[in-house]
Amino acid sequence: MFWKREWKALAIITAVFLASFYLPVGKERFDASIIEAFHLVKWYAREHVLLCLIPAFFIAGAIAVFVSQGSVMKYLGARANKFLAFSVASVSGSVLAVCSCTILPLFAGIYRMGAGLGPATAFLYSGPAVNVLAIILTARILGIELGIARAIGAIVFSIVIGLLMHFIFRKEELEKSEAQMLMPETDVQRPLWQNGLYFLSMVGILVFANWGKPAESSGLWYNIYHAKWIVTSIFAIGFGVMLSLWFGMKWMHILFAGLPAVILAIMYPEMPLIAFSAGVVGLSVITSSNKEEPGEWFSSTWGFAKQILPLLFFGVLVAGALLGRPGNEGLIPSEWIHAAVGGNSIGSNFFASIAGAFMYFATLTEVPILQGLIGNGMGKGPALALLLAGPALSLPNMLVIRSVMGSKKTVVFVGLVIIMATISGIIYGAI
């Protein structure tokens, strides 16, 4: 009786003991992989948390508080017109130009507000995959053919995967639809155009604060990059004005939050992250101390951060240990990957899809990584497979998706992305 009750605990303790006993500490590759894990976490913390994730958390919190559930269900709910729902999901995801982790708080926000599984997963895929900037960069560096194939594949994927998720879990979606029919209409506190401008200001901050430096030293993209913090500041000023006019925040509180950021921006113009961080702290202080809607907004934002950040950092650690950073190796030797993705076989496309799904790609970094792989003999079919699976998924991304919609739906979603990326790679490689 004792063994039946305690065998799981014994098995876990035994496994941990054996893993510790045979831990290959001192082996060069193992030690290097541990260093790579922490290097990746350090890079992720510096490059993505303040500028990407925190704005995304605030947007997700705002969705939960300021967007009426009726609006979400009208356009993205289980009862919504499917053509309208998938069109809105794919377009709204594509305009963000974010990575597979930054999209997660936004996905969690609309899913919990009642969005149907199909539109929600179409949004989840389209955000990082249907990225206009990444598609343009792919065409310019890797060739127009691969750029067009990526654009077509990503747009089709976002819709097809959403439809398949809706079909596979149609019983649950039907139950959700029936439950939504019984829900009363929610009161709208402000007109749609006010909420639209409010979200536009936050999306503008997110997009322009993360605008990457282009390869060229002139032209439109370079000029936008050169003025990115000016544009970000304009969106931030508009954001503060709207908080005062439409959301009941006092002018003095908004000045209290924004003035330190302005002073630090003047004192340290070469380090805009300091001013941005001060603005985030100020906004957090004034909203968390407010007992009205802004206080609910901060509470919702903090809830998303608590749920998502630990899983993301754990996933980044594991991904760094296994695969390393771009240009550096983890536990898995890079020559294994190079050897596995040559040619255009089913195996090479399947491996490229799986490798892409579990690796972490920051926005736009997949292009130079793929350029190196192609230079080492990667086939064009596996290249497309990695482009379609990689930016939309990652190990940290999967851990968070599981916490939002459960293990079963996560496995199906990941499986659909990998299978469709494999098939697309085979077809593209054969053309």
C-alpha positions in Angstrom: 0.0 0.0 0.0 2.9 2.3 0.9 4.6 1.8 -2.4 1.5 2.4 -4.4 1.0 5.7 -2.6 4.6 6.9 -2.7 6.1 5.5 -5.9 5.8 8.8 -7.7 7.7 10.7 -5.1 10.3 8.0 -5.0 10.7 8.0 -8.8 11.2 11.8 -8.8 13.8 11.7 -6.0 15.6 8.8 -7.7 15.6 10.7 -11.0 17.0 13.9 -9.4 19.6 11.9 -7.6 20.8 10.1 -10.7 20.9 13.3 -12.7 22.9 15.0 -10.0 25.2 12.0 -9.6 26.1 11.8 -13.3 26.0 15.6 -13.9 28.8 16.2 -16.4 30.2 19.3 -14.6 33.7 20.0 -15.9 33.0 18.8 -19.4 33.7 21.7 -21.8 30.4 21.5 -23.8 28.3 21.2 -20.7 29.9 24.1 -18.9 29.7 26.2 -22.1 26.0 25.4 -22.4 25.3 26.6 -18.8 27.2 29.9 -19.6 25.2 30.2 -22.9 21.9 29.7 -21.0 22.7 32.7 -18.7 24.1 34.7 -21.6 20.7 34.3 -23.4 18.8 35.2 -20.3 20.9 38.3 -19.8 20.4 39.3 -23.5 16.7 38.6 -23.2 16.3 40.7 -20.1 18.2 43.6 -21.6 16.6 43.5 -25.1 13.1 42.3 -24.6 11.6 42.8 -21.1 11.6 46.6 -20.7 10.9 47.6 -24.3 8.8 44.6 -25.5 7.1 42.6 -22.7 6.2 45.4 -20.3 4.3 47.5 -22.9 2.7 44.2 -24.0 1.6 43.5 -20.4 0.1 47.0 -20.1 -1.8 46.5 -23.4 -3.0 43.0 -22.3 -4.2 44.5 -18.9 -6.0 47.3 -20.8 -7.7 44.7 -23.0 -9.0 43.0 -19.9 -10.3 46.2 -18.2 -11.1 48.8 -20.9 -12.4 46.6 -23.8 -15.9 45.4 -23.2 -16.4 41.7 -23.3 -19.2 42.2 -25.7 -16.8 43.9 -28.2 -14.4 41.0 -28.1 -17.2 38.5 -28.6 -18.7 40.5 -31.4 -15.6 40.4 -33.5 -13.6 37.4 -32.2 -16.0 35.4 -30.1 -17.2 31.8 -30.7 -20.4 33.2 -32.2 -18.8 35.9 -34.4 -18.9 35.7 -38.2 -15.9 33.5 -39.1 -14.8 35.6 -42.0 -14.8 38.7 -39.9 -13.2 37.1 -36.9 -10.3 35.6 -38.8 -9.8 38.7 -40.8 -9.6 40.9 -37.7 -7.3 38.3 -35.9 -4.8 38.0 -38.8 -4.7 41.7 -39.5 -4.5 42.9 -35.9 -1.7 40.4 -35.2 0.3 41.4 -38.2 0.5 45.1 -37.5 2.4 44.5 -34.2 5.7 43.2 -35.6 6.5 41.4 -32.3 8.3 38.2 -31.4 6.7 34.9 -30.2 6.9 35.9 -26.6 5.7 39.5 -26.8 2.5 38.4 -28.4 1.6 36.1 -25.5 0.1 38.7 -23.0 -2.0 40.0 -25.8 -3.2 36.5 -26.8 -4.0 35.7 -23.1 -6.0 39.0 -22.8 -8.3 38.4 -25.8 -8.7 34.7 -25.1 -9.8 35.3 -21.5 -12.2 38.0 -22.6 -14.1 35.4 -24.6 -12.4 35.3 -28.0 -13.0 32.0 -29.9 -10.2 29.5 -30.0 -9.8 29.8 -33.8 -9.5 33.6 -34.0 -7.3 33.7 -30.8 -4.8 31.1 -32.2 -4.9 32.9 -35.6 -3.9 36.1 -33.8 -1.3 34.1 -31.8 0.4 32.9 -35.0 0.0 36.0 -37.1 1.6 38.5 -34.6 5.2 37.1 -35.0 4.8 35.3 -38.3 2.9 37.8 -40.5 5.6 40.5 -39.8 5.8 43.0 -42.6 9.3 44.1 -41.6 10.6 40.6 -41.4 9.1 39.6 -44.7 10.7 42.6 -46.4 14.1 41.8 -44.8 13.8 38.1 -45.9 13.2 39.2 -49.5 16.1 41.6 -49.5 18.7 39.3 -47.9 17.5 35.7 -48.7 15.9 36.4 -52.1 12.6 37.6 -53.4 11.3 34.0 -53.9 11.8 33.1 -50.3 10.3 36.4 -49.2 7.2 35.9 -51.2 6.9 32.2 -50.1 7.2 33.4 -46.5 4.5 36.1 -46.9 2.0 33.7 -48.6 2.7 30.9 -46.2 2.4 33.0 -43.0 -0.9 34.6 -44.0 -2.4 31.2 -45.1 -1.1 29.6 -41.9 -2.7 32.1 -39.6 -6.1 31.4 -41.1 -5.8 27.7 -41.7 -4.4 26.9 -38.2 -7.2 29.0 -36.6 -9.8 27.2 -38.6 -8.3 23.8 -37.8 -8.2 24.6 -34.1 -11.8 25.7 -34.3 -12.8 22.5 -36.1 -10.8 20.1 -33.8 -12.2 21.6 -30.6 -15.6 22.5 -32.1 -17.5 20.8 -29.3 -15.9 23.1 -26.7 -16.4 26.1 -29.0 -20.1 25.2 -29.3 -20.4 25.1 -25.6 -18.6 28.5 -25.3 -21.0 29.9 -28.0 -24.0 28.7 -26.1 -22.7 30.2 -22.9 -22.0 33.5 -24.6 -25.6 33.7 -25.8 -26.8 33.7 -22.2 -24.5 36.6 -21.2 -26.1 40.0 -20.8 -24.9 43.0 -22.9 -22.2 44.9 -21.2 -22.3 48.7 -20.7 -19.8 50.7 -22.8 -18.2 53.5 -20.7 -16.6 55.3 -23.6 -17.0 55.3 -27.4 -15.0 52.9 -29.6 -12.9 55.7 -31.2 -11.6 56.7 -27.8 -10.6 53.1 -26.9 -9.1 52.8 -30.4 -6.9 55.8 -30.0 -5.9 54.7 -26.6 -4.7 51.3 -27.8 -3.1 52.9 -30.8 -0.9 55.1 -28.6 0.3 52.0 -26.6 0.9 50.0 -29.8 2.8 52.9 -31.2 5.0 53.0 -28.1 5.6 49.2 -28.4 6.4 49.3 -32.1 8.6 52.3 -32.4 10.5 51.7 -29.1 11.6 48.4 -30.7 12.2 49.7 -34.2 15.4 47.9 -35.3 18.4 49.5 -37.1 18.3 48.7 -40.8 21.3 47.5 -42.8 21.3 50.7 -45.0 22.5 54.1 -43.7 19.8 56.0 -45.6 16.2 55.7 -46.9 12.8 55.5 -45.2 13.6 52.7 -42.7 16.8 54.4 -41.6 15.0 57.8 -41.1 12.3 56.1 -39.0 15.0 54.4 -36.9 16.8 57.7 -36.5 13.6 59.3 -35.2 12.2 56.3 -33.3 12.5 57.9 -29.8 10.9 61.2 -31.0 8.0 59.2 -32.4 7.8 57.1 -29.3 7.7 60.3 -27.2 4.9 61.7 -29.3 2.8 58.6 -28.7 3.7 58.7 -25.0 2.5 62.3 -24.7 -0.8 61.4 -26.5 -1.1 58.5 -24.1 -0.8 60.7 -21.1 -3.3 63.2 -22.4 -5.9 60.4 -23.0 -5.3 59.1 -19.5 -6.3 62.4 -18.1 -9.2 63.3 -20.5 -10.9 59.9 -20.8 -9.7 57.7 -17.9 -10.0 60.0 -14.9 -6.3 60.3 -14.1 -5.3 63.6 -12.5 -2.9 65.9 -14.4 -0.6 66.2 -11.4 -0.2 62.4 -11.2 0.6 62.2 -14.9 3.2 64.9 -14.6 4.6 63.1 -11.5 4.9 60.0 -13.6 6.3 61.6 -16.8 8.6 64.4 -15.5 11.4 62.1 -14.3 11.4 60.4 -17.7 11.7 63.7 -19.5 14.6 64.9 -17.2 16.5 61.6 -17.6 16.0 61.7 -21.4 17.6 65.2 -21.4 20.4 64.1 -19.1 21.2 60.8 -20.8 20.1 61.2 -24.5 22.4 58.3 -25.5 20.7 55.9 -23.1 17.0 56.2 -23.8 16.3 52.9 -21.8 16.8 54.8 -18.6 14.1 57.3 -19.4 11.8 54.6 -20.7 12.3 52.6 -17.4 11.5 55.7 -15.4 8.3 56.2 -17.3 7.3 52.6 -16.7 7.9 53.0 -12.9 6.0 56.3 -12.8 3.0 54.8 -14.7 3.0 51.8 -12.4 3.1 54.0 -9.3 0.2 56.2 -10.3 -2.0 53.5 -11.6 -1.4 51.0 -8.8 -2.4 53.7 -6.2 -5.6 54.6 -8.1 -8.8 52.9 -6.8 -10.8 53.4 -10.0 -10.3 51.9 -13.6 -6.6 52.7 -13.8 -6.1 50.7 -10.6 -7.9 47.7 -12.1 -5.7 48.1 -15.2 -2.5 47.9 -13.2 -3.8 44.9 -11.2 -4.7 43.1 -14.5 -1.3 44.0 -16.0 0.5 42.7 -12.9 -1.5 39.4 -13.0 -0.3 38.8 -16.6 3.3 39.6 -15.6 3.2 37.2 -12.7 1.9 34.4 -14.8 4.0 34.8 -17.9 7.5 36.1 -16.9 8.6 33.1 -14.7 7.7 30.7 -17.5 9.4 32.8 -20.1 12.7 33.1 -18.2 12.7 29.3 -17.5 12.1 28.6 -21.1 14.8 31.0 -22.3 17.3 29.3 -19.9 16.5 25.8 -21.3 16.6 27.0 -24.9 20.0 28.7 -24.2 21.4 25.6 -22.7 20.3 23.3 -25.5 20.9 25.6 -28.5 23.0 28.5 -27.4 22.8 32.0 -28.8 23.1 32.9 -32.5 26.7 32.1 -33.4 27.4 30.1 -30.2 26.7 26.5 -29.4 24.8 24.9 -26.5 24.5 21.2 -25.7 23.4 20.4 -29.3 26.3 20.8 -31.7 25.6 23.1 -34.6 27.0 20.6 -37.1 24.2 18.2 -36.2 21.7 20.9 -37.2 23.6 21.8 -40.4 23.8 18.1 -41.4 20.1 17.5 -40.6 18.6 20.3 -42.7 20.5 19.8 -46.0 18.6 18.8 -49.2 14.8 18.7 -49.4 13.8 15.4 -47.8 10.8 14.9 -45.6 13.2 14.4 -42.7 15.2 17.6 -43.3 12.0 19.7 -43.5 10.5 18.0 -40.5 13.7 18.6 -38.5 13.9 22.2 -39.6 10.3 22.7 -38.4 10.9 21.2 -35.0 14.2 23.0 -34.5 12.6 26.3 -35.5 9.6 25.6 -33.2 11.8 25.1 -30.1 14.5 27.7 -30.8 13.9 31.3 -29.7 14.1 34.0 -32.4 13.9 37.6 -31.5 12.1 39.7 -34.1 14.1 39.9 -37.4 17.0 37.8 -36.0 15.8 34.7 -37.8 17.0 36.2 -41.1 20.8 36.4 -40.4 20.6 33.1 -38.6 19.1 31.5 -41.6 21.5 33.2 -43.9 24.3 31.4 -42.0 22.5 28.1 -42.2 21.9 28.4 -46.0 25.6 29.2 -46.4 26.4 26.0 -44.6 24.3 23.9 -47.0 20.7 24.3 -45.8 18.1 23.5 -48.5 15.5 26.1 -49.6 12.6 23.9 -48.4 13.9 23.5 -44.8 14.7 27.2 -44.9 11.1 28.1 -45.5 9.9 25.5 -43.0 12.1 27.1 -40.3 10.9 30.6 -41.2 7.2 29.5 -40.9 7.7 27.6 -37.6 10.5 29.5 -35.9 9.2 33.1 -35.4 5.7 32.0 -34.3 6.9 29.4 -31.7 9.6 28.9 -29.1 10.0 26.8 -26.0 9.3 29.7 -23.7 6.3 30.5 -25.8 4.9 27.0 -25.5 5.1 27.0 -21.7 3.0 30.1 -21.5 0.5 29.0 -24.1 0.0 25.8 -22.0 -0.8 27.9 -18.9 -3.4 29.9 -20.9 -5.3 27.2 -22.9 -4.2 23.9 -21.4 -1.8 21.1 -22.5 -4.1 19.4 -25.1 -4.8 22.6 -27.1 -1.1 23.6 -26.9 0.1 20.2 -28.3 -2.4 20.4 -31.1 -1.4 24.0 -32.0 2.3 23.3 -31.9 1.7 20.1 -33.9 -0.3 21.9 -36.6 2.4 24.6 -37.0 5.2 21.9 -37.3 3.2 19.7 -39.8 2.1 22.6 -42.0 5.6 24.1 -42.0 7.0 20.7 -43.0 4.5 20.3 -45.9 5.1 23.9 -47.1 8.9 23.3 -47.0 8.5 20.1 -49.1 6.3 21.8 -51.7 8.5 24.9 -51.9 11.7 22.8 -52.2 10.1 20.8 -55.0 9.1 23.8 -57.1 
